[in-house]
Amino acid sequence: AAPTADMSALRQRQEERMRADGVEGVFSRIEMPLCAVLNDMEHAGFLVDGQELARLGEQYRAKLSELTARIYELAGESFNINSPKQLGEVLFDKLGLPAPQKKSQSGYSTTAEVLEGLAPYHPMIEPLLRYRRMAKLQSTYVEGLTKLRGSDGRVHTTFDQTATVTGRISSLEPNLQNIPIRTEEGREIRRAFVAGEGNVLLDADYSQIELRVLAHMSGDSAMCDAFRRGQDIHTRTAAEIHGVPMDQVTPEMRRSAKAVNFGIVYGISGFGLARNAHITRREADGFIRTYFERYPGVRAFMDACVEKGRALGYAETLFGRRRELFELASPNRNVRSFGERAAMNTPVQGTAADIIKLAMVQVARRLEEGGYRARLILQVHDELVVECPLAEADEVSALVQSTMEGVVSLKVPLLAEVSRGSDWEKAH
């Protein structure tokens, strides 16, 4: 009986603490109902086409041996590409490329970041980076998924509700949220994830949810106006930054404005923006300055978040989820500036994560109440994947879209887009 009494006392303490912190709403309205939804999703799993995986494996192996030959040719010798020690010796001792700071006994650092910085100095770097990306896809996804496929042909990932500080759900064994879909090879991995016989996959995606949350929480009039009018926010931002009409915004201008928009949500610095948008540091600093002039509500909101973080020692989402900000009290400047960024981006990212969790709970409930056989099988940040009998596809698409868009009422509309396909890549 003692362990039961201990557990009961622990539960009571935790409940009291949640009440004192004002987070019992997050617990009872979001996290607890979500437990059952995630459990069902893990149990359902996602069907993986073994033949498609094998075909991808062959394709990647051929590509890797082609890249290996190219790297050896450019290096003038063969070596173990997967050994950071040998790679460091080839790059910095033999080829004499500008070396980063030496790293302990193990030799030079050869992280992706170091290699990207070396790209202008030698033609070997580009194939080397591609080799790394392909080798990761091959080992993590082709070989990893082959091992993890159950006897039902499905992979059953594990979802973790408590691993991230902002409240996002994470996934492991396999981590299906980490497939690098910005590259062609990464998107190909999604082709191996298929709908079961007689089913179709519905892929529902929130459109720019974090920027919409930022517009709502900051109340910035220009940003709210853009979303209410259904304007393209990146084009609008480019027009604001460059002082031109929206119809004169070039693709290049829009691209750098997009980097600014998403960078602001993450509390980006001029240095970070310069790297992401491939512009000079001076241009990046100018962009950020102009951005805050054009969106003064965003600037005021960001400043208020940092002040509130300092005063309270935590940041919180619209729904009251908290993230402690011990870093703000640190004597170390770098640690403090990390704390300031966390104070700015937690309310926005965390609120977006809360909204998606609420949407998952409601989608699952409505599917069950409506007697549908369709079921939620995956969540990747702003995206939900539903496996759905063909006969239900139209009704379930409409149900998922209206649920996601109506889950919470903000100052700007929430938009969700639902597409469908026989595999995850086609559905996206």
C-alpha positions as CSV (number, residue, x, y, z in Angstrom):
1,A,0.0,0.0,0.0
2,A,2.9,2.3,0.7
3,P,3.8,2.9,-3.1
4,T,0.1,3.7,-3.7
5,A,0.0,6.2,-0.9
6,D,3.3,7.8,-2.2
7,M,1.8,8.1,-5.7
8,S,-1.4,9.6,-4.3
9,A,0.6,12.2,-2.3
10,L,2.8,12.9,-5.4
11,R,-0.3,13.4,-7.5
12,Q,-1.8,15.8,-4.9
13,R,1.5,17.8,-4.8
14,Q,1.6,18.0,-8.6
15,E,-2.1,19.1,-8.8
16,E,-1.5,21.8,-6.2
17,R,1.5,23.1,-8.1
18,M,-0.4,23.1,-11.4
19,R,-3.2,25.1,-9.7
20,A,-0.7,27.5,-8.2
21,D,1.0,28.0,-11.6
22,G,-2.3,28.3,-13.4
23,V,-1.5,25.5,-15.9
24,E,-4.2,23.0,-14.9
25,G,-6.2,24.2,-18.0
26,V,-3.4,23.1,-20.3
27,F,-3.2,19.8,-18.5
28,S,-6.9,18.9,-18.5
29,R,-8.0,20.6,-21.8
30,I,-5.0,19.8,-24.0
31,E,-2.4,17.3,-22.7
32,M,-4.6,14.6,-21.0
33,P,-7.1,14.3,-23.9
34,L,-4.2,14.2,-26.3
35,C,-2.6,11.2,-24.5
36,A,-5.5,9.0,-25.7
37,V,-5.2,10.4,-29.3
38,L,-1.4,9.8,-29.5
39,N,-1.9,6.3,-28.1
40,D,-4.4,5.5,-30.9
41,M,-2.0,7.0,-33.5
42,E,0.9,4.9,-32.2
43,H,-1.2,1.8,-32.3
44,A,-2.5,2.5,-35.8
45,G,1.0,3.1,-37.3
46,F,1.8,4.2,-40.8
47,L,2.0,1.6,-43.7
48,V,5.4,1.5,-45.3
49,D,5.9,0.0,-48.8
50,G,8.9,-2.4,-48.5
51,Q,9.5,-2.6,-52.3
52,E,9.7,1.2,-52.5
53,L,12.2,1.3,-49.6
54,A,14.3,-1.4,-51.3
55,R,14.2,0.7,-54.6
56,L,15.3,3.8,-52.7
57,G,18.0,1.9,-51.0
58,E,19.5,0.8,-54.3
59,Q,19.2,4.3,-55.7
60,Y,21.0,5.8,-52.7
61,R,23.7,3.2,-52.7
62,A,24.5,3.9,-56.4
63,K,24.5,7.6,-55.7
64,L,26.8,7.2,-52.7
65,S,29.4,5.2,-54.7
66,E,29.2,7.8,-57.5
67,L,29.8,10.6,-54.9
68,T,32.6,8.6,-53.2
69,A,34.5,8.3,-56.5
70,R,34.0,12.0,-57.2
71,I,35.3,12.9,-53.7
72,Y,38.4,10.7,-54.0
73,E,39.1,12.1,-57.4
74,L,38.9,15.7,-56.1
75,A,40.9,14.9,-53.0
76,G,43.6,13.1,-55.0
77,E,43.4,10.0,-52.6
78,S,41.0,7.6,-51.1
79,F,40.2,7.8,-47.4
80,N,37.3,6.9,-45.0
81,I,34.8,9.7,-45.7
82,N,32.8,8.7,-42.6
83,S,35.8,9.3,-40.3
84,P,35.9,13.0,-39.1
85,K,39.6,12.5,-38.2
86,Q,40.6,11.3,-41.7
87,L,38.4,13.9,-43.4
88,G,39.9,16.7,-41.3
89,E,43.4,15.6,-42.3
90,V,42.5,15.6,-46.0
91,L,40.8,19.0,-45.9
92,F,43.1,21.0,-43.6
93,D,46.5,19.3,-43.7
94,K,46.6,17.9,-47.3
95,L,44.5,20.5,-49.2
96,G,45.4,23.3,-46.8
97,L,41.8,24.7,-46.5
98,P,41.3,27.4,-43.9
99,A,41.0,25.4,-40.7
100,P,38.5,26.0,-37.9
101,Q,39.8,25.9,-34.3
102,K,41.3,22.5,-33.5
103,K,39.0,20.3,-31.5
104,S,40.7,18.5,-28.6
105,Q,42.6,15.3,-29.3
106,S,40.2,14.1,-32.0
107,G,41.5,16.6,-34.5
108,Y,39.5,19.2,-36.6
109,S,35.8,19.8,-36.5
110,T,34.0,18.8,-39.7
111,T,30.4,19.6,-38.8
112,A,28.0,20.5,-41.7
113,E,28.4,24.2,-40.6
114,V,32.2,24.0,-40.9
115,L,31.9,22.3,-44.3
116,E,29.3,24.9,-45.6
117,G,31.8,27.7,-44.7
118,L,34.5,25.9,-46.8
119,A,32.3,25.5,-50.0
120,P,33.8,28.6,-51.8
121,Y,37.4,27.2,-51.3
122,H,37.2,23.8,-52.9
123,P,34.9,21.8,-55.3
124,M,35.1,18.8,-53.1
125,I,32.9,20.3,-50.4
126,E,29.6,20.2,-52.4
127,P,29.7,16.5,-53.2
128,L,30.9,15.9,-49.6
129,L,27.8,17.6,-48.2
130,R,25.6,15.7,-50.5
131,Y,27.3,12.4,-49.5
132,R,26.5,13.2,-45.8
133,R,22.9,14.0,-46.5
134,M,22.4,10.8,-48.6
135,A,24.3,8.6,-46.1
136,K,22.0,9.9,-43.3
137,L,18.9,9.2,-45.3
138,Q,20.2,5.7,-46.2
139,S,21.0,4.7,-42.6
140,T,18.2,6.5,-40.7
141,Y,15.3,6.0,-43.1
142,V,16.0,3.2,-45.6
143,E,17.8,0.9,-43.2
144,G,16.1,2.2,-40.1
145,L,12.6,1.9,-41.5
146,T,13.3,-1.6,-42.9
147,K,14.2,-2.7,-39.3
148,L,11.3,-1.0,-37.7
149,R,8.5,-2.2,-40.0
150,G,6.2,-4.5,-38.0
151,S,4.7,-7.8,-39.2
152,D,1.7,-5.7,-40.3
153,G,4.0,-3.7,-42.7
154,R,3.5,-0.6,-40.6
155,V,5.9,1.5,-38.5
156,H,4.7,2.5,-35.1
157,T,6.5,5.7,-34.0
158,T,6.5,6.8,-30.4
159,F,5.2,10.3,-29.7
160,D,6.6,12.3,-26.8
161,Q,4.5,15.1,-25.2
162,T,7.2,16.4,-22.8
163,A,10.5,16.4,-24.7
164,T,10.4,20.0,-26.0
165,V,10.4,23.2,-24.0
166,T,7.9,24.9,-26.3
167,G,5.2,22.2,-26.1
168,R,5.7,20.7,-29.6
169,I,5.2,17.0,-29.9
170,S,8.3,15.0,-30.9
171,S,8.5,11.6,-32.5
172,L,11.1,8.8,-32.1
173,E,11.9,5.3,-33.4
174,P,11.5,6.3,-36.1
175,N,11.5,10.1,-35.9
176,L,9.0,11.0,-38.7
177,Q,9.2,14.7,-38.0
178,N,12.8,15.0,-39.1
179,I,12.6,13.9,-42.8
180,P,14.4,16.7,-44.6
181,I,11.6,17.5,-47.1
182,R,13.3,20.6,-48.5
183,T,15.5,18.3,-50.6
184,E,14.3,16.0,-53.4
185,E,15.9,13.0,-51.7
186,G,14.0,13.7,-48.5
187,R,10.7,14.0,-50.3
188,E,11.3,10.7,-52.0
189,I,11.4,9.0,-48.5
190,R,7.8,10.1,-48.1
191,R,6.8,8.0,-51.2
192,A,7.4,4.9,-49.2
193,F,4.7,5.9,-46.7
194,V,1.4,4.7,-48.3
195,A,-2.3,4.4,-47.6
196,G,-3.6,0.9,-46.9
197,E,-5.8,-1.0,-49.4
198,G,-9.0,1.0,-50.3
199,N,-7.7,4.1,-48.4
200,V,-6.2,7.4,-49.3
201,L,-4.0,9.7,-47.2
202,L,-5.3,13.2,-46.4
203,D,-2.6,15.7,-45.6
204,A,-3.9,18.8,-43.7
205,D,-1.5,21.7,-43.2
206,Y,-2.0,24.9,-41.3
207,S,-1.0,27.9,-43.5
208,Q,1.7,30.0,-41.7
209,I,0.2,29.4,-38.3
210,E,3.1,30.9,-36.3
211,L,2.9,34.2,-38.2
212,R,-0.9,34.3,-37.8
213,V,-0.3,33.7,-34.0
214,L,2.3,36.5,-34.0
215,A,-0.2,38.8,-35.7
216,H,-2.9,37.9,-33.1
217,M,-0.6,38.2,-30.1
218,S,1.1,41.4,-31.1
219,G,-2.1,42.9,-32.6
220,D,0.2,44.6,-35.2
221,S,-2.2,46.4,-37.5
222,A,-0.3,45.9,-40.8
223,M,0.3,42.2,-40.2
224,C,-3.4,41.6,-39.1
225,D,-4.5,43.6,-42.2
226,A,-2.5,41.4,-44.5
227,F,-4.0,38.2,-43.1
228,R,-7.5,39.5,-43.0
229,R,-7.3,40.5,-46.6
230,G,-5.9,37.1,-47.5
231,Q,-2.7,38.7,-48.9
232,D,0.5,36.8,-49.3
233,I,2.3,37.8,-46.1
234,H,5.9,37.4,-47.6
235,T,5.0,39.6,-50.6
236,R,3.4,42.1,-48.3
237,T,6.5,42.2,-46.1
238,A,8.8,42.5,-49.1
239,A,6.6,45.5,-50.3
240,E,6.8,47.1,-46.8
241,I,10.6,46.6,-46.5
242,H,11.5,47.8,-50.0
243,G,8.8,50.5,-50.1
244,V,7.3,49.3,-53.4
245,P,3.7,48.2,-54.4
246,M,3.0,44.5,-53.9
247,D,2.8,43.9,-57.7
248,Q,6.4,45.1,-58.1
249,V,7.9,42.6,-55.6
250,T,10.4,40.3,-57.3
251,P,10.8,36.6,-56.4
252,E,14.2,37.5,-54.9
253,M,12.6,40.2,-52.7
254,R,9.9,37.8,-51.5
255,R,12.5,35.1,-50.7
256,S,14.5,37.4,-48.4
257,A,11.3,38.8,-46.8
258,K,10.2,35.2,-46.1
259,A,13.6,34.6,-44.3
260,V,12.9,37.8,-42.3
261,N,9.3,36.8,-41.4
262,F,10.3,33.3,-40.2
263,G,13.5,34.6,-38.6
264,I,11.5,37.1,-36.5
265,V,9.5,34.3,-35.0
266,Y,12.7,32.6,-33.9
267,G,14.3,35.8,-32.6
268,I,16.9,35.9,-35.4
269,S,20.0,38.1,-35.4
270,G,21.4,40.1,-38.3
271,F,24.2,37.5,-38.5
272,G,21.7,34.6,-38.7
273,L,19.5,36.3,-41.3
274,A,22.5,37.2,-43.5
275,R,23.4,33.5,-43.5
276,N,19.9,32.2,-44.2
277,A,19.0,34.7,-46.8
278,H,22.4,34.8,-48.5
279,I,22.7,38.6,-48.1
280,T,25.4,40.8,-46.5
281,R,25.3,41.5,-42.7
282,R,24.7,45.2,-43.4
283,E,21.7,44.4,-45.6
284,A,20.3,42.0,-43.0
285,D,20.6,44.5,-40.2
286,G,18.9,47.1,-42.5
287,F,16.1,44.6,-43.2
288,I,15.4,43.9,-39.6
289,R,15.4,47.6,-38.7
290,T,13.0,48.4,-41.5
291,Y,10.8,45.4,-40.6
292,F,10.3,46.7,-37.1
293,E,9.6,50.2,-38.5
294,R,6.9,48.7,-40.7
295,Y,5.5,46.3,-38.1
296,P,5.9,48.4,-34.9
297,G,3.3,46.2,-33.0
298,V,5.6,43.2,-33.5
299,R,8.6,45.1,-32.0
300,A,6.5,46.3,-29.0
301,F,5.3,42.7,-28.5
302,M,8.8,41.2,-28.6
303,D,10.1,43.8,-26.1
304,A,7.2,43.2,-23.8
305,C,7.9,39.4,-23.9
306,V,11.4,40.0,-22.8
307,E,10.3,42.4,-20.0
308,K,7.6,40.0,-18.9
309,G,10.2,37.1,-18.9
310,R,12.5,39.1,-16.7
311,A,9.8,40.1,-14.3
312,L,8.1,36.7,-14.0
313,G,11.0,34.3,-14.7
314,Y,8.9,32.5,-17.4
315,A,7.3,32.9,-20.8
316,E,3.8,31.6,-21.5
317,T,1.5,30.7,-24.3
318,L,-2.0,32.0,-25.0
319,F,-3.4,29.0,-23.1
320,G,-1.1,29.4,-20.1
321,R,1.6,26.8,-20.9
322,R,4.8,28.0,-19.2
323,R,8.5,27.8,-20.0
324,E,10.9,28.7,-17.2
325,L,13.5,31.3,-18.3
326,F,16.4,30.7,-15.8
327,E,18.8,32.0,-18.6
328,L,17.7,35.6,-18.2
329,A,19.3,35.8,-14.8
330,S,22.7,34.4,-16.0
331,P,25.9,36.5,-15.7
332,N,26.9,35.1,-19.1
333,R,25.9,37.4,-22.0
334,N,25.4,34.6,-24.5
335,V,23.2,32.6,-22.2
336,R,21.2,35.8,-21.4
337,S,20.6,36.5,-25.1
338,F,19.5,32.9,-25.6
339,G,17.0,33.6,-22.8
340,E,15.8,36.7,-24.5
341,R,15.2,34.8,-27.8
342,A,13.3,32.1,-25.8
343,A,11.2,34.8,-24.2
344,M,10.2,36.1,-27.6
345,N,9.6,32.9,-29.5
346,T,8.1,30.7,-26.8
347,P,4.7,32.5,-26.7
348,V,4.3,32.3,-30.5
349,Q,5.7,28.8,-31.1
350,G,4.1,27.4,-28.0
351,T,0.7,28.8,-28.8
352,A,0.9,27.4,-32.3
353,A,1.8,24.0,-30.8
354,D,-1.2,24.2,-28.4
355,I,-3.6,25.1,-31.2
356,I,-2.4,22.0,-33.2
357,K,-2.8,19.8,-30.2
358,L,-6.3,21.1,-29.6
359,A,-7.1,20.5,-33.3
360,M,-5.9,16.9,-33.0
361,V,-8.1,16.2,-30.0
362,Q,-11.1,17.7,-31.8
363,V,-10.4,15.9,-35.2
364,A,-10.1,12.5,-33.4
365,R,-13.3,13.2,-31.4
366,R,-15.3,14.2,-34.5
367,L,-14.1,11.2,-36.5
368,E,-15.2,8.9,-33.7
369,E,-18.6,10.7,-33.1
370,G,-19.4,10.7,-36.8
371,G,-18.7,6.9,-37.0
372,Y,-16.0,7.4,-39.6
373,R,-13.4,4.7,-40.2
374,A,-10.8,7.4,-41.1
375,R,-8.1,7.9,-38.4
376,L,-5.4,10.3,-37.5
377,I,-2.0,8.5,-38.0
378,L,0.6,11.3,-37.8
379,Q,1.4,14.8,-36.8
380,V,4.4,16.7,-38.1
381,H,4.4,20.2,-36.5
382,D,1.8,22.1,-38.6
383,E,0.6,19.1,-40.5
384,L,-1.8,16.3,-39.7
385,V,-2.0,13.0,-41.7
386,V,-5.3,11.0,-41.8
387,E,-5.7,7.6,-43.3
388,C,-9.1,7.5,-44.8
389,P,-11.4,5.1,-46.7
390,L,-11.9,6.4,-50.3
391,A,-15.7,6.6,-49.8
392,E,-15.2,9.0,-46.8
393,A,-12.5,11.2,-48.4
394,D,-14.7,14.2,-49.3
395,E,-16.6,14.3,-46.0
396,V,-13.5,13.8,-43.9
397,S,-11.5,16.4,-45.8
398,A,-14.2,19.0,-45.1
399,L,-14.4,17.9,-41.4
400,V,-10.7,18.1,-40.8
401,Q,-10.4,21.5,-42.5
402,S,-13.3,23.1,-40.6
403,T,-12.1,21.6,-37.3
404,M,-8.6,23.0,-37.8
405,E,-9.8,26.4,-38.9
406,G,-12.4,26.7,-36.1
407,V,-10.5,25.3,-33.2
408,V,-9.7,28.7,-31.7
409,S,-10.9,32.2,-32.7
410,L,-8.0,34.7,-33.3
411,K,-7.9,38.3,-34.6
412,V,-6.9,36.9,-38.0
413,P,-8.4,33.8,-39.7
414,L,-6.7,30.4,-39.3
415,L,-6.3,28.7,-42.7
416,A,-5.8,25.0,-43.3
417,E,-5.3,23.3,-46.6
418,V,-6.1,19.6,-47.2
419,S,-4.7,17.6,-50.0
420,R,-4.8,13.9,-50.8
421,G,-2.8,11.1,-52.4
422,S,-2.0,7.4,-52.4
423,D,1.3,8.1,-50.6
424,W,2.6,10.8,-48.3
425,E,4.6,12.6,-51.0
426,K,1.6,12.7,-53.4
427,A,-0.7,13.8,-50.6
428,H,1.5,16.7,-49.5
